[in-house]
């Protein structure tokens, strides 16, 4: 009774694994992604971070962005715990909304600063 079911499961598993192997073989190698080999004007995040960390402005922009994200996360968590205790969520919503806008603005300004400095 279970033999046909096991055979179907085995065939289905083999098909899924063969599809995974075919897709995996079509992916670029790690060296081509991190160095941008064979690609001109790449938008790879690895190349972007590598170029970002090669300049002083990039490191400063990354530090400012990281501190902003940590500050917003800390403030949002404090507002969350206070709202949970009081049962009133308006303060948390306002704090989180302003924090998201602040983080997006600071990250965009940091990217513009790096582009301007280059």
Secondary structure, DSSP 8 states (H G I E B T S, - for coil): -HHHHHHHHHHHHHHHHHHHHHHHHHS--HHHHHH-TT-SS---HHHHHHHHTTSHHHHHHHHHHHHHHHHHHHHHHHHHHHHHHHT--HHHHHHHHHHHHHHHHHHHHHHHHHHHH-
